[in-house]
Amino acid sequence: MVDAPINPEPIESKVHVLIIGAGPAGCMALDVLSRYAERGLTCRIIDKRSAKLDNGQADGLNSRTLEVFESLGFVESIEKEGSRMSSIRFWNPDPETGRLMRTSEIPDTIPGLSRFQQTILHQGRIENHLLEDALKHSKGAFAPERSMLPESLSIDESLVSDVDAYPISVTVRHLSEDESNPTAFKGDVNGTRSGLFRSSLLSASEEEKLYKSGESGPVKTEIIKAKYLIACDGAHSWTRRQLGIKMIGDSINAVWGVLDLVPKTNFPDIRSRCAVHSANAGSVMVIPQERDLVRLYIQLPITVAPGEYLDKSQITVDRILNTARAILHPYTLDTDKIEWFTGYHIGQRLTESFGKHNRIFLAGDACHTHSPKAGQGMNTSMQDTWNLGWKLGNVITGLAKPSLLETYSTERQVVAKTLIDFDTKFSKLFSGKPASAEESADGVDLKEFKDVFATGNLFAAGMSIDYADSTISGKSQSKHELAKNLKVGERFYSAQVVNAASATADQITTRIPFTGAYRLLIFAGNIAEKGPMERLQRLATYLDGPDSPVSKYTPSTLPRWSVIDPITIHSSPRTAVELYDLPQPSIFHPHNYKRVYVDEPSYHRGDGKAYETYGISKEAGAIVVVRPDQYVGLIVGLEDFTLLDEYFASFMLAAKDGGYPGSKVEKVSPPDWSKVENQKVSHTHAVVAENSVTAAGGKALEA
């Protein structure tokens, strides 16, 4: 312990949501929650590092993540910056000569699966887009607070059931510039940056020492009281260890190196995604990036016993580059610029749980780790907090019951387990030596490797997620036959429709961006006919009535369509039904211009055939409830009012039942350090022992 003066009264502050870690998962959480800032929600995000990431780390964006970015409104910028993946090519040794040869090629993304192909873009740029979007929607209020190191965590268990309480206390230390920017962060004289300090080769204790300079000068500490905590603090998660939540799993003893470089080579597929197995020198994955960079994942001739940590001095740029040259032989590989390098163990681990008391939540690498070659780490991490963010927003602003938060763990833990299982098989095949006639029993069957890659494409694109039956995934309540090609619990995929007011063709998902609202997609059929129009009139009267979900769960302080938003897609010819022929006064007025569409051919983009795409009969029609995260929540008929009522009643709060509190959302803000003297405190002030968290009355939760 450093012998320094102790400040007995560190400054205290309050916030609704505290996020620890400003990586992709943390930035996604911040952006989603920024949509609730105008409703009074407050959020802070802290990170121990002094500056945002500017190179290295993750870079792959799968199709589903790009759909999420479309929903958030900035996918066009991502696609302009990024490097789009079109195919993956397989290189293997010739059975006769052992010489490296291209053996096959498959699409990198399954054609027709999504409007977006997998794209490569540096993690720092992705974080920047999310942060800029959060600043815009929070009017500058939600921004990362860097150089802040959490030192203790406590939960008052007597308060966790009180929705108005702040049961979480986190003591943080404001680091000096030297502490938050260790020497390990800095590049060499050629500008090459090391990522070893953030890799799986580093133990938790080694990482912590980077931020413990032992200085005895003035230090600021703060106690942050929070209603909820989201831990996005990485594979060595400080929060997870404080809670005593264990990571369970195994690691393969293979060690891999990574280079981001501008290559000079005669290897013909250097600007394509490639999986390369050499006869005897190991394997390489080639990933083309933006700015002429190429990333190489390189299997190194190093093994480590499971559970042990490699001497980092063995991982050098020269060693990684020379290994890559040996694998790609007889092709040459040189470079004038290496921007970043790192090394890692392959390991698949998953936490026992994703949080505590539905107050503290783990996300991303804090609760699941795996190899980077399947391109799922950053995607799955962001989709964790994409799932969690809107649920927290609705609960904190009083629109939904706290029990809604239970679905985060039940939905995302299954996804993480599926990812771990896939990555385990994929990594073993990638790391293994190709089978030969003499060693077929122990070698990798290269046809099997390609088949696993191809069949895993649906999963790798992020499209195989199927959330189980729950309050918000109403499989048991739904009439699945009404929309045969849509599945409750899976993502709502897009189809082209034509705007009734302007005759402009567009994608449905483009017209339902993320706002935190549930969408009622009303497929009304041919309303030019009397029967379907009368049916639509009955639906409009019901939704306008005081007992409908729209009326019951939308407080008077919010716009009419901000909680449950009806969108009509009919199948009549656009010119056969005037906008003001629709039922009125009703849900269709005065907001119809943006919310009424037809399923017919457009002048310039052909016919989207939305009803056919979704398997919806133009005679029967359907109502499809789409959750805020664009997953299908319910499918019912156009007159199944009771089923709609029951679905929303299971997790929403009506205003008369204590819903949306309005002025009860306490206005809280970060402390004003300009009014606080820079007092000295001990670096070990209030530190709780690792693997425990102090609860009310001094009780410690078991590790």
NUKE-306796 format. One record per residue (C-alpha): residue number from 1; x, y, z. Coordinates in Angstrom, 3 decimals. Layout:
REM residues N
k  east  north  up
NUM  X  Y  Z
...
REM end
This chain:
REM residues 703
k  east  north  up
1  0.000  0.000  0.000
2  1.218  3.471  -0.903
3  1.554  5.670  2.164
4  -0.459  8.636  0.963
5  -2.942  10.943  2.653
6  -6.491  9.605  2.506
7  -9.506  11.674  1.568
8  -12.208  10.467  3.996
9  -15.038  11.863  1.880
10  -14.635  11.158  -1.849
11  -17.158  12.924  -4.038
12  -20.428  11.061  -4.702
13  -22.628  11.092  -7.795
14  -25.703  9.287  -9.150
15  -26.551  7.865  -12.552
16  -29.220  5.534  -13.894
17  -26.822  3.365  -15.921
18  -23.062  3.078  -15.469
19  -21.146  1.366  -18.279
20  -17.624  0.131  -17.556
21  -15.577  -0.194  -20.744
22  -15.756  1.940  -23.893
23  -15.159  -0.849  -26.396
24  -17.707  -1.945  -29.011
25  -20.175  -3.424  -26.502
26  -20.001  -0.368  -24.256
27  -20.326  2.084  -27.151
28  -23.347  0.188  -28.517
29  -25.002  0.291  -25.089
30  -24.360  4.027  -24.856
31  -25.808  4.674  -28.319
32  -28.974  2.659  -27.693
33  -29.535  4.319  -24.308
34  -28.975  7.776  -25.832
35  -32.412  7.384  -27.486
36  -33.932  7.626  -23.989
37  -32.022  10.729  -22.882
38  -34.920  13.032  -23.746
39  -37.123  10.946  -21.438
40  -34.821  11.627  -18.505
41  -32.509  8.591  -18.603
42  -28.920  9.317  -17.602
43  -25.881  7.242  -18.474
44  -22.130  7.386  -17.934
45  -19.463  5.306  -19.626
46  -15.991  5.070  -18.107
47  -12.775  3.544  -19.401
48  -9.369  3.194  -17.781
49  -7.538  4.059  -21.006
50  -6.814  7.676  -21.800
51  -7.612  7.631  -25.508
52  -9.847  5.845  -27.960
53  -8.491  2.968  -30.005
54  -6.788  4.024  -33.236
55  -5.554  0.720  -34.664
56  -5.624  -3.033  -34.227
57  -8.196  -5.194  -32.424
58  -11.394  -6.413  -34.118
59  -12.404  -5.487  -37.650
60  -15.141  -7.764  -39.036
61  -18.787  -6.662  -39.335
62  -21.243  -9.382  -40.255
63  -24.510  -8.859  -42.114
64  -26.683  -8.748  -39.015
65  -24.513  -6.074  -37.382
66  -24.782  -3.976  -40.535
67  -28.566  -4.335  -40.352
68  -28.368  -3.028  -36.788
69  -26.282  -0.079  -37.991
70  -28.936  0.609  -40.632
71  -31.513  0.686  -37.855
72  -29.324  3.171  -35.967
73  -28.929  5.301  -39.073
74  -25.272  5.257  -40.110
75  -24.683  2.103  -42.146
76  -23.930  4.140  -45.298
77  -20.896  5.731  -43.629
78  -19.657  2.339  -42.469
79  -19.937  0.860  -45.955
80  -18.110  3.803  -47.539
81  -15.165  3.407  -45.179
82  -15.013  -0.354  -44.968
83  -13.698  -3.135  -47.181
84  -16.529  -5.383  -48.368
85  -15.996  -9.145  -48.442
86  -17.320  -10.985  -51.509
87  -15.746  -14.434  -51.375
88  -13.490  -16.691  -49.364
89  -10.837  -18.689  -51.142
90  -9.262  -21.876  -49.841
91  -5.562  -22.640  -50.387
92  -4.216  -26.090  -49.598
93  -1.131  -28.185  -50.420
94  -1.186  -30.106  -53.669
95  -1.566  -33.810  -52.737
96  1.248  -34.777  -55.111
97  3.827  -32.010  -54.712
98  2.859  -30.272  -51.464
99  2.941  -26.947  -53.304
100  0.352  -24.389  -52.180
101  -2.608  -24.132  -54.572
102  -6.067  -22.550  -54.659
103  -8.544  -25.398  -54.297
104  -11.956  -23.711  -54.099
105  -13.948  -20.529  -53.576
106  -17.335  -19.846  -51.968
107  -19.337  -16.644  -51.323
108  -18.251  -14.956  -48.113
109  -21.897  -14.113  -47.335
110  -24.766  -16.335  -48.452
111  -26.365  -14.620  -51.487
112  -29.845  -13.270  -50.760
113  -29.472  -13.629  -47.002
114  -29.272  -9.898  -46.380
115  -28.893  -6.661  -48.298
116  -25.524  -6.260  -46.590
117  -22.315  -8.230  -47.114
118  -19.688  -8.784  -44.467
119  -17.485  -5.682  -44.242
120  -14.098  -5.029  -42.669
121  -13.542  -1.816  -40.742
122  -11.182  -1.022  -37.886
123  -12.765  -1.281  -34.428
124  -11.785  2.253  -33.478
125  -13.756  3.685  -36.392
126  -16.799  1.608  -35.464
127  -16.617  2.846  -31.880
128  -16.327  6.386  -33.201
129  -19.514  6.067  -35.261
130  -21.420  4.751  -32.229
131  -20.077  7.510  -29.963
132  -20.891  10.263  -32.451
133  -24.420  8.895  -32.785
134  -24.823  8.777  -28.989
135  -23.655  12.382  -28.691
136  -26.155  13.455  -31.346
137  -29.142  11.763  -29.723
138  -28.218  12.792  -26.166
139  -27.454  16.389  -27.237
140  -23.864  15.993  -26.101
141  -24.618  14.442  -22.717
142  -23.429  10.858  -23.355
143  -19.671  10.781  -23.928
144  -16.857  8.525  -22.676
145  -15.047  9.540  -19.501
146  -11.529  8.183  -19.856
147  -8.654  7.580  -17.424
148  -11.091  6.249  -14.818
149  -10.185  3.020  -13.024
150  -12.843  1.167  -10.974
151  -11.490  0.053  -7.609
152  -14.428  -1.270  -5.615
153  -17.946  -2.501  -6.204
154  -20.770  -3.039  -3.738
155  -24.436  -3.968  -3.997
156  -27.030  -3.223  -1.344
157  -29.077  -6.393  -1.701
158  -31.895  -4.939  0.389
159  -32.553  -2.403  -2.394
160  -32.341  -4.491  -5.568
161  -36.133  -4.955  -5.732
162  -36.816  -1.230  -5.356
163  -37.020  0.205  -8.888
164  -36.378  3.722  -7.585
165  -33.248  2.779  -5.606
166  -29.560  3.093  -6.535
167  -28.246  -0.137  -4.973
168  -24.893  -0.228  -6.813
169  -21.834  1.671  -5.592
170  -18.644  1.822  -7.650
171  -15.555  3.609  -6.379
172  -13.407  4.886  -9.237
173  -10.008  6.517  -9.302
174  -9.224  9.212  -11.837
175  -5.883  8.193  -13.306
176  -3.019  10.444  -14.262
177  -2.010  10.598  -17.924
178  0.985  8.323  -17.306
179  -1.145  5.735  -15.506
180  -3.833  5.581  -18.180
181  -1.351  5.545  -21.063
182  1.269  2.923  -20.103
183  4.441  2.432  -22.105
184  2.926  -0.760  -23.526
185  0.427  1.350  -25.482
186  3.065  3.242  -27.409
187  4.403  2.218  -30.805
188  8.017  1.731  -31.848
189  10.072  4.178  -33.917
190  8.507  2.832  -37.127
191  4.976  3.430  -35.878
192  4.179  -0.246  -35.268
193  1.821  -0.594  -32.303
194  1.704  -3.653  -30.058
195  -1.601  -5.185  -29.071
196  -0.024  -7.685  -26.679
197  -1.126  -5.673  -23.643
198  -4.767  -6.285  -24.629
199  -4.483  -9.899  -25.773
200  -5.295  -13.240  -24.167
201  -1.546  -13.723  -23.642
202  -1.810  -11.250  -20.757
203  -3.085  -12.409  -17.379
204  -5.520  -10.329  -15.344
205  -2.848  -9.432  -12.801
206  -0.439  -8.344  -15.548
207  -3.092  -6.119  -17.066
208  -3.898  -4.515  -13.720
209  -0.232  -3.711  -13.074
210  -0.203  -1.564  -16.208
211  -2.441  0.910  -14.405
212  -0.757  0.773  -10.989
213  2.080  3.240  -11.218
214  2.533  3.570  -7.468
215  2.385  7.357  -7.623
216  1.760  9.093  -4.314
217  0.630  12.450  -5.685
218  -2.867  13.944  -5.637
219  -5.560  11.517  -6.778
220  -9.275  12.059  -7.291
221  -11.752  9.383  -6.257
222  -15.465  9.233  -6.836
223  -18.247  6.977  -5.593
224  -20.802  6.474  -8.346
225  -24.251  5.314  -7.233
226  -26.072  3.553  -10.065
227  -29.394  1.871  -10.654
228  -27.844  -0.472  -13.215
229  -24.341  -1.442  -14.283
230  -23.277  -2.862  -17.653
231  -19.839  -4.490  -17.578
232  -18.165  -4.310  -20.981
233  -14.650  -4.499  -19.543
234  -13.188  -7.343  -21.570
235  -11.946  -10.883  -21.155
236  -10.243  -10.064  -17.833
237  -13.396  -8.271  -16.659
238  -12.794  -6.530  -13.354
239  -16.550  -6.480  -12.728
240  -16.945  -10.197  -13.321
241  -14.146  -10.965  -10.873
242  -15.631  -8.666  -8.243
243  -18.925  -10.507  -8.568
244  -17.219  -13.873  -8.283
245  -18.725  -15.119  -11.544
246  -16.541  -17.830  -13.034
247  -15.529  -18.358  -16.643
248  -15.776  -21.998  -17.678
249  -14.111  -23.568  -20.696
250  -10.933  -24.792  -22.297
251  -8.145  -23.439  -24.427
252  -6.212  -24.978  -27.293
253  -2.466  -24.857  -26.772
254  -1.863  -23.239  -30.190
255  -0.550  -19.661  -30.309
256  -1.369  -17.299  -33.149
257  0.135  -13.994  -34.232
258  -1.581  -11.138  -36.054
259  -0.137  -8.500  -38.397
260  -1.815  -5.472  -39.955
261  0.473  -4.530  -42.833
262  0.607  -3.083  -46.332
263  1.889  -6.143  -48.228
264  4.286  -6.414  -51.165
265  3.649  -9.901  -52.488
266  3.013  -12.056  -55.530
267  0.383  -14.094  -53.677
268  -2.552  -13.624  -56.098
269  -5.387  -13.498  -53.558
270  -3.936  -10.972  -51.119
271  -7.043  -8.742  -51.548
272  -9.474  -11.606  -50.933
273  -10.414  -13.368  -47.755
274  -8.411  -16.597  -47.710
275  -7.974  -19.643  -45.523
276  -4.511  -21.071  -46.186
277  -3.303  -24.464  -44.951
278  0.338  -25.237  -45.752
279  1.760  -28.736  -45.792
280  4.065  -28.338  -42.794
281  4.420  -24.670  -41.781
282  0.958  -23.981  -40.336
283  -2.032  -21.894  -41.403
284  -2.842  -18.296  -42.315
285  -6.094  -16.398  -42.669
286  -5.947  -13.367  -44.970
287  -8.353  -10.469  -44.345
288  -8.147  -7.395  -46.638
289  -8.774  -4.140  -44.775
290  -9.300  -0.482  -45.583
291  -6.405  1.887  -46.447
292  -4.545  -0.865  -48.418
293  -3.900  -2.792  -45.209
294  -4.186  -6.563  -44.985
295  -4.578  -8.516  -41.761
296  -2.831  -11.871  -41.449
297  -3.757  -14.357  -38.725
298  -0.706  -16.627  -38.512
299  -0.321  -19.911  -36.717
300  2.978  -19.786  -34.832
301  5.238  -22.779  -34.071
302  4.653  -22.264  -30.341
303  2.562  -24.263  -27.913
304  1.497  -23.429  -24.375
305  0.027  -25.688  -21.750
306  -3.657  -24.905  -21.102
307  -4.014  -22.427  -18.258
308  -0.472  -21.100  -18.608
309  0.680  -17.793  -20.101
310  3.334  -17.409  -22.752
311  6.425  -15.259  -22.323
312  5.382  -12.260  -24.435
313  8.971  -11.691  -25.581
314  8.514  -14.691  -27.890
315  5.928  -12.753  -29.897
316  7.792  -10.349  -32.180
317  6.976  -8.755  -35.514
318  9.882  -10.532  -37.208
319  8.881  -13.938  -35.896
320  5.267  -13.525  -37.009
321  6.267  -12.204  -40.442
322  8.832  -14.950  -41.058
323  6.266  -17.603  -40.121
324  3.792  -16.101  -42.576
325  6.456  -16.229  -45.295
326  7.064  -19.921  -44.622
327  3.338  -20.717  -44.810
328  2.826  -18.801  -48.075
329  5.960  -20.228  -49.763
330  6.717  -20.287  -52.700
331  4.966  -16.908  -52.822
332  6.927  -13.978  -51.449
333  5.833  -11.571  -48.724
334  7.478  -8.237  -47.887
335  6.265  -4.940  -46.514
336  7.307  -1.355  -45.920
337  4.667  -0.782  -43.271
338  3.424  -2.868  -40.336
339  0.841  -0.869  -38.415
340  -0.030  -3.278  -35.595
341  0.746  -6.736  -34.269
342  -0.376  -9.005  -31.466
343  -0.552  -12.624  -30.354
344  -3.190  -14.737  -28.648
345  -4.099  -18.175  -27.331
346  -7.141  -19.875  -28.777
347  -9.654  -20.412  -26.002
348  -13.409  -20.803  -25.642
349  -14.866  -19.790  -22.306
350  -18.329  -18.830  -21.072
351  -19.564  -17.414  -17.782
352  -21.901  -19.250  -15.419
353  -24.298  -16.299  -15.582
354  -24.621  -12.968  -17.331
355  -25.088  -10.836  -14.231
356  -26.480  -10.381  -10.726
357  -29.938  -9.428  -9.463
358  -30.971  -8.054  -12.888
359  -29.023  -4.968  -11.820
360  -25.516  -5.782  -13.033
361  -25.080  -7.229  -16.523
362  -22.035  -8.714  -18.252
363  -21.661  -8.232  -22.001
364  -19.181  -9.106  -24.727
365  -15.814  -10.582  -23.809
366  -16.682  -10.136  -20.135
367  -18.956  -13.181  -20.445
368  -17.759  -15.096  -23.528
369  -14.362  -15.444  -25.195
370  -13.280  -17.310  -28.315
371  -10.880  -17.065  -31.231
372  -11.118  -14.051  -33.589
373  -10.960  -15.979  -36.859
374  -14.687  -16.646  -37.133
375  -15.203  -12.879  -36.976
376  -17.807  -13.072  -34.204
377  -16.268  -11.371  -31.166
378  -17.095  -7.743  -31.866
379  -20.376  -8.615  -33.579
380  -21.667  -10.759  -30.730
381  -20.503  -8.207  -28.154
382  -22.375  -5.347  -29.807
383  -25.443  -7.493  -30.294
384  -25.388  -8.316  -26.572
385  -25.887  -4.674  -25.656
386  -28.185  -4.092  -28.653
387  -30.422  -6.679  -26.961
388  -29.999  -5.227  -23.473
389  -30.074  -1.485  -24.157
390  -33.706  -1.025  -25.191
391  -34.885  -3.255  -22.358
392  -33.060  -1.102  -19.825
393  -34.373  2.036  -21.494
394  -37.978  0.858  -21.242
395  -37.632  -0.292  -17.633
396  -35.852  2.827  -16.376
397  -38.358  5.168  -18.013
398  -41.225  3.156  -16.520
399  -42.638  1.723  -19.744
400  -41.889  -1.921  -18.939
401  -41.812  -4.237  -15.957
402  -38.369  -4.972  -14.422
403  -38.950  -8.642  -15.285
404  -38.247  -7.698  -18.910
405  -34.560  -7.561  -17.987
406  -34.560  -11.291  -17.243
407  -34.819  -11.966  -20.962
408  -31.338  -10.536  -21.587
409  -29.614  -13.487  -19.970
410  -32.036  -16.131  -21.261
411  -31.700  -14.878  -24.842
412  -28.022  -14.005  -25.068
413  -26.526  -16.871  -23.055
414  -27.852  -19.378  -25.605
415  -26.319  -17.311  -28.426
416  -22.951  -17.264  -26.645
417  -23.034  -21.036  -26.072
418  -23.763  -21.631  -29.765
419  -20.842  -19.375  -30.672
420  -18.490  -21.221  -28.322
421  -19.467  -24.591  -29.813
422  -18.993  -23.337  -33.381
423  -15.657  -21.678  -32.650
424  -14.324  -24.769  -30.870
425  -14.848  -26.930  -33.944
426  -13.744  -24.251  -36.383
427  -10.522  -23.420  -34.512
428  -9.436  -27.053  -34.232
429  -9.862  -27.510  -37.966
430  -8.008  -24.291  -38.741
431  -5.102  -25.024  -36.408
432  -4.627  -28.639  -37.441
433  -2.166  -29.974  -39.993
434  -3.708  -31.126  -43.293
435  -4.226  -34.867  -43.491
436  -1.988  -36.809  -45.838
437  -2.225  -40.353  -47.132
438  0.266  -41.428  -44.472
439  -1.307  -39.461  -41.548
440  -5.014  -39.347  -42.386
441  -6.093  -40.279  -38.865
442  -4.544  -37.255  -37.149
443  -4.691  -34.604  -39.863
444  -7.392  -32.145  -40.797
445  -9.751  -33.193  -43.576
446  -9.614  -30.083  -45.761
447  -12.971  -30.884  -47.355
448  -14.509  -31.011  -43.872
449  -12.895  -27.657  -43.072
450  -14.462  -26.076  -46.152
451  -17.852  -27.672  -45.371
452  -17.785  -26.360  -41.791
453  -16.960  -22.918  -43.140
454  -19.771  -23.069  -45.695
455  -22.448  -24.448  -43.362
456  -21.358  -22.014  -40.663
457  -21.948  -19.071  -42.999
458  -25.504  -18.557  -41.751
459  -24.285  -18.430  -38.174
460  -21.271  -16.297  -39.044
461  -23.558  -13.772  -40.746
462  -25.471  -13.417  -37.472
463  -28.679  -14.746  -39.000
464  -29.199  -18.009  -37.134
465  -30.287  -16.435  -33.832
466  -33.612  -17.871  -32.709
467  -34.784  -16.556  -29.342
468  -36.855  -19.049  -27.349
469  -40.489  -18.627  -26.326
470  -40.835  -15.888  -23.711
471  -42.908  -12.859  -22.802
472  -41.360  -10.902  -25.684
473  -40.894  -13.809  -28.084
474  -44.462  -15.065  -28.223
475  -44.061  -18.338  -30.068
476  -46.775  -20.135  -28.109
477  -49.234  -17.253  -28.676
478  -48.571  -16.760  -32.376
479  -50.486  -17.940  -35.419
480  -47.445  -18.925  -37.437
481  -49.448  -20.007  -40.471
482  -50.390  -16.379  -41.167
483  -46.777  -15.477  -42.053
484  -45.234  -18.777  -43.067
485  -41.807  -17.419  -43.979
486  -41.311  -15.375  -40.805
487  -40.276  -17.000  -37.547
488  -41.092  -15.598  -34.135
489  -37.829  -15.114  -32.245
490  -35.779  -14.531  -35.392
491  -34.777  -11.229  -36.949
492  -37.347  -9.494  -39.131
493  -35.767  -9.387  -42.582
494  -36.562  -6.701  -45.089
495  -38.662  -6.568  -48.239
496  -39.322  -3.751  -50.668
497  -42.595  -1.804  -50.451
498  -43.908  1.368  -52.099
499  -44.874  4.447  -50.130
500  -48.561  5.200  -50.678
501  -48.073  8.954  -50.572
502  -45.003  9.407  -52.749
503  -44.841  6.214  -54.896
504  -41.240  5.816  -53.710
505  -39.905  2.281  -53.332
506  -38.008  1.481  -50.154
507  -37.120  -1.291  -47.745
508  -39.433  -1.859  -44.780
509  -36.535  -1.972  -42.319
510  -35.234  1.349  -43.628
511  -38.589  2.865  -42.709
512  -38.653  1.451  -39.161
513  -35.394  2.753  -37.651
514  -34.603  2.180  -33.995
515  -36.539  4.538  -31.744
516  -37.295  2.184  -28.858
517  -40.811  1.584  -30.271
518  -42.525  -1.719  -31.017
519  -43.823  -1.840  -34.578
520  -47.239  -3.274  -35.469
521  -46.826  -4.223  -39.119
522  -50.405  -4.446  -40.356
523  -50.639  -6.504  -43.552
524  -54.233  -5.483  -44.324
525  -54.713  -7.215  -47.701
526  -56.668  -5.717  -50.599
527  -58.458  -2.863  -48.864
528  -59.935  -1.678  -52.165
529  -62.492  -4.404  -51.474
530  -65.298  -3.844  -48.970
531  -64.549  -6.772  -46.624
532  -60.856  -6.042  -45.991
533  -61.564  -2.300  -45.619
534  -64.248  -2.986  -42.993
535  -61.827  -5.303  -41.200
536  -59.204  -2.554  -41.213
537  -61.802  -0.128  -39.861
538  -62.477  -2.451  -36.908
539  -58.736  -2.697  -36.220
540  -58.360  1.085  -36.403
541  -61.258  1.587  -34.006
542  -59.733  -0.926  -31.583
543  -56.243  0.641  -31.691
544  -57.746  4.105  -31.202
545  -59.771  2.932  -28.223
546  -58.721  3.561  -24.606
547  -58.002  -0.107  -23.860
548  -55.752  -0.884  -26.810
549  -51.993  -1.378  -26.267
550  -51.292  1.871  -28.132
551  -53.498  3.849  -25.750
552  -52.761  1.901  -22.593
553  -48.954  1.984  -22.771
554  -48.331  5.391  -24.331
555  -48.191  8.136  -21.690
556  -49.680  11.521  -22.466
557  -46.203  13.045  -22.093
558  -44.938  11.191  -25.171
559  -45.972  11.359  -28.848
560  -48.834  9.035  -29.773
561  -46.718  6.569  -31.769
562  -43.497  6.556  -29.729
563  -44.143  3.307  -27.800
564  -46.244  1.141  -30.158
565  -46.155  2.285  -33.766
566  -48.622  0.887  -36.368
567  -47.325  0.587  -39.959
568  -49.799  -0.469  -42.657
569  -48.806  -2.442  -45.769
570  -51.826  -3.213  -47.953
571  -51.940  -5.125  -51.234
572  -54.338  -2.928  -53.210
573  -53.093  -1.018  -56.225
574  -51.690  2.254  -54.904
575  -53.939  4.369  -57.132
576  -57.068  2.409  -56.109
577  -57.025  3.692  -52.520
578  -56.553  7.324  -51.600
579  -54.786  8.028  -48.315
580  -57.877  9.706  -46.954
581  -60.019  6.736  -47.890
582  -58.400  5.010  -44.914
583  -60.367  4.929  -41.657
584  -60.400  8.259  -39.815
585  -60.137  9.687  -37.267
586  -57.837  6.775  -36.531
587  -54.308  5.477  -36.213
588  -53.783  6.473  -39.847
589  -54.138  10.203  -39.353
590  -52.296  12.504  -39.373
591  -49.168  10.336  -39.523
592  -50.079  8.320  -42.612
593  -47.496  9.700  -45.034
594  -44.626  7.813  -43.449
595  -46.586  4.797  -42.262
596  -48.765  3.553  -45.120
597  -47.225  1.367  -47.848
598  -48.411  -0.866  -50.643
599  -47.074  -4.124  -51.999
600  -46.922  -3.539  -55.742
601  -44.336  -2.969  -58.499
602  -42.485  0.339  -58.336
603  -41.564  2.578  -61.234
604  -37.807  2.218  -60.801
605  -36.997  -0.793  -58.576
606  -39.261  -3.586  -59.681
607  -41.650  -5.560  -57.485
608  -40.689  -6.336  -53.889
609  -43.491  -8.916  -53.435
610  -43.525  -8.353  -49.679
611  -46.579  -10.554  -48.994
612  -45.000  -13.409  -50.946
613  -41.631  -12.847  -49.274
614  -43.159  -13.207  -45.814
615  -45.620  -15.938  -46.760
616  -48.663  -13.790  -45.949
617  -51.971  -14.361  -47.719
618  -53.436  -11.263  -49.334
619  -56.871  -12.543  -48.337
620  -56.204  -13.325  -44.642
621  -53.528  -10.727  -43.913
622  -51.656  -10.621  -40.589
623  -50.261  -8.427  -37.838
624  -46.533  -8.882  -37.229
625  -45.198  -7.370  -34.005
626  -41.553  -6.365  -34.416
627  -39.584  -5.704  -31.242
628  -37.416  -2.581  -30.909
629  -34.359  -4.694  -31.803
630  -36.095  -5.857  -35.014
631  -36.795  -9.427  -33.907
632  -40.269  -10.848  -34.522
633  -42.215  -10.868  -31.276
634  -45.684  -12.051  -32.315
635  -47.746  -13.039  -35.368
636  -51.541  -12.808  -35.102
637  -54.603  -12.164  -37.209
638  -56.066  -8.766  -37.997
639  -58.848  -9.260  -35.440
640  -56.898  -11.060  -32.709
641  -57.238  -8.138  -30.320
642  -57.128  -10.322  -27.206
643  -53.822  -11.923  -28.219
644  -52.310  -8.475  -28.792
645  -53.558  -7.324  -25.391
646  -52.132  -10.381  -23.635
647  -48.754  -10.095  -25.348
648  -48.081  -6.506  -24.311
649  -49.652  -6.919  -20.863
650  -47.059  -9.582  -20.011
651  -44.172  -7.101  -19.904
652  -45.447  -3.529  -20.375
653  -46.613  -1.121  -17.655
654  -49.732  0.959  -18.144
655  -49.578  4.543  -16.897
656  -52.420  3.933  -14.440
657  -50.466  0.962  -13.008
658  -47.427  3.069  -12.186
659  -45.952  3.196  -15.646
660  -43.989  6.022  -17.222
661  -43.047  8.195  -14.245
662  -42.258  11.397  -16.153
663  -41.026  13.752  -13.432
664  -40.130  10.748  -11.253
665  -37.106  10.070  -13.480
666  -34.579  11.795  -11.282
667  -32.274  14.210  -13.058
668  -28.706  13.205  -12.233
669  -25.383  14.318  -13.671
670  -21.626  13.745  -13.272
671  -19.838  15.677  -10.534
672  -18.379  19.113  -11.222
673  -14.712  18.591  -10.445
674  -14.000  22.298  -10.772
675  -15.798  22.763  -7.446
676  -13.898  20.009  -5.671
677  -10.390  20.398  -4.282
678  -7.855  17.997  -5.743
679  -7.350  16.124  -2.463
680  -4.938  13.255  -1.938
681  -6.245  9.755  -1.385
682  -4.735  6.331  -1.078
683  -4.474  4.296  -4.264
684  -5.989  1.415  -2.306
685  -8.922  3.379  -0.945
686  -11.964  1.125  -0.451
687  -10.633  -1.681  -2.627
688  -12.683  -4.837  -2.238
689  -10.881  -8.176  -2.296
690  -10.781  -9.805  -5.730
691  -13.574  -12.290  -6.445
692  -15.951  -10.736  -3.914
693  -18.426  -7.905  -3.745
694  -19.484  -6.257  -0.516
695  -23.226  -6.178  0.023
696  -25.390  -4.423  2.608
697  -24.440  -5.263  6.169
698  -20.926  -6.282  5.226
699  -21.955  -9.577  3.672
700  -19.663  -10.789  0.851
701  -21.017  -12.708  -2.097
702  -19.164  -15.962  -2.596
703  -16.747  -16.251  -5.514
REM end
